[in-house]
Amino acid sequence: IDIKLGRNGNIFNNRVQNVGQGIPVMGIVYPGVAIYLDGRREAMFGINVYKNIVSNNQGNGITVLTELPASNNDLYNINIYNNLIHGNNQNGIAIGDRARDINVYHNTLAQNFKSFMIKTWYDTTSGNSYVPPHHIVLRNNIFANSSENGWIRDANNITVDDNISTWNTTTGQVTYYSGVNTSAL
């Protein structure tokens, strides 16, 4: 499910599984995303993603970012809740460039490579309008049996609290934070 230029809408009651293609325009060679919110050319806001089952995809389960950073295509006021996201070969949830005011709550993320990733894909030298993800809240989620609970890099005002995490007894558990201004971790 690839959403471009969405406003004030809902993505719900879907079962998305066994997806895989990659995102060539970003130079991402690993297979594609199951549910993808992309600001593309204009702002995307007021989107709710809920009651979906996202499983066994080659890439990310749910991704929120813009492929073509510009000054007018922020993604904001997006709520991701009550989803089951499991068995994805990359991130359960990935949040990136120009995303802000994103709330992720009451989800179960299990057996993904990483439960979540919040990071800036484009750097300040890329010539793109650089805005790292900011004001992101991950609250009351379950992160279970993934290789890593989370990865946060080059992001601001991130809140990660009141989540339940399990330890992966096979690979250990790693949570990585770098260049992050956080309000709670």
Salt bridges, closest charged atoms under 4 A:
ASP2 OD1 - LYS4 NZ 3.17
ASP38 OD2 - LYS4 NZ 2.80
ASP38 OD2 - ARG40 NE 3.20
GLU42 OE1 - ARG7 NH2 3.08
GLU67 OE2 - LYS4 NZ 3.96
GLU67 OE1 - ARG40 NH2 2.85
ASP74 OD1 - ARG98 NH2 2.82
ASP74 OD2 - ARG100 NE 3.13
ASP101 OD2 - ARG100 NH1 3.28
GLU148 OE1 - LYS114 NZ 3.53
ASP154 OD2 - ARG153 NE 3.66
ASP161 OD1 - ARG139 NE 2.73
